[in-house]
Amino acid sequence: MFLLKQTDKVVYEATTSGFMSENPLMKFEFTGAKKGDTLEFIITDNHGKTQTGSKKIK
């Protein structure tokens, strides 16, 4: 599962199969973001391991 949050608001969510690439390229757009807002990425693999990361919008 892939989840993208902007300031505690979910802006993108995807559930994928086990056949997805280890480093997939995903493209999406959303509105309402401002410079300086933080995007939080949450990825959960097929074994339940979760990885998180964040980036500020430039």
C-alpha positions as a printed Julia matrix, in Angstrom:
58×3 Matrix{Float64}:
  0.0    0.0     0.0
  1.19   3.51   -0.81
 -0.19   6.5     1.07
  0.62  10.19    0.57
 -0.49  12.78    3.12
 -0.29  16.55    3.04
 -0.59  18.11    6.48
 -2.55  15.09    7.86
 -4.88  15.0     4.8
 -4.66  11.92    2.54
 -4.14  13.12   -1.05
 -3.22   9.81   -2.73
 -3.7    6.16   -1.78
 -2.93   3.05   -3.83
 -3.07  -0.66   -3.12
 -0.89  -2.75   -5.44
 -0.21  -6.42   -6.11
  2.96  -8.36   -5.32
  4.01  -7.94   -8.94
  4.91  -4.27   -8.59
  8.51  -3.16   -9.12
 10.7   -2.54   -6.07
 11.25   1.09   -7.18
  8.1    2.02   -9.12
  7.62   5.34  -10.88
  4.27   6.88   -9.92
  2.81  10.13  -11.19
 -0.12  12.0    -9.63
 -1.4   15.54   -9.21
 -3.4   17.26   -6.51
 -4.43  20.82   -5.65
 -4.4   22.86   -2.48
 -0.71  22.55   -1.57
  1.38  25.59   -0.69
  5.1   26.22   -0.67
  6.52  24.94    2.62
  3.8   22.3     3.18
  5.12  18.85    4.1
  4.28  15.68    2.16
  4.5   12.42    4.12
  4.97   9.12    2.27
  3.96   5.83    3.89
  4.69   2.54    2.12
  3.72  -0.89    3.47
  5.13  -3.97    1.7
  3.58  -7.44    1.33
  5.22  -8.58    4.59
  3.75  -5.73    6.67
  7.02  -3.75    6.84
  6.35   0.0     6.77
  8.66   2.75    5.54
  8.0    6.45    5.88
  9.54   9.62    4.52
  8.71  13.28    4.09
  9.58  16.22    1.85
  8.73  19.91    1.92
  7.13  21.45   -1.16
  9.48  23.95   -2.8
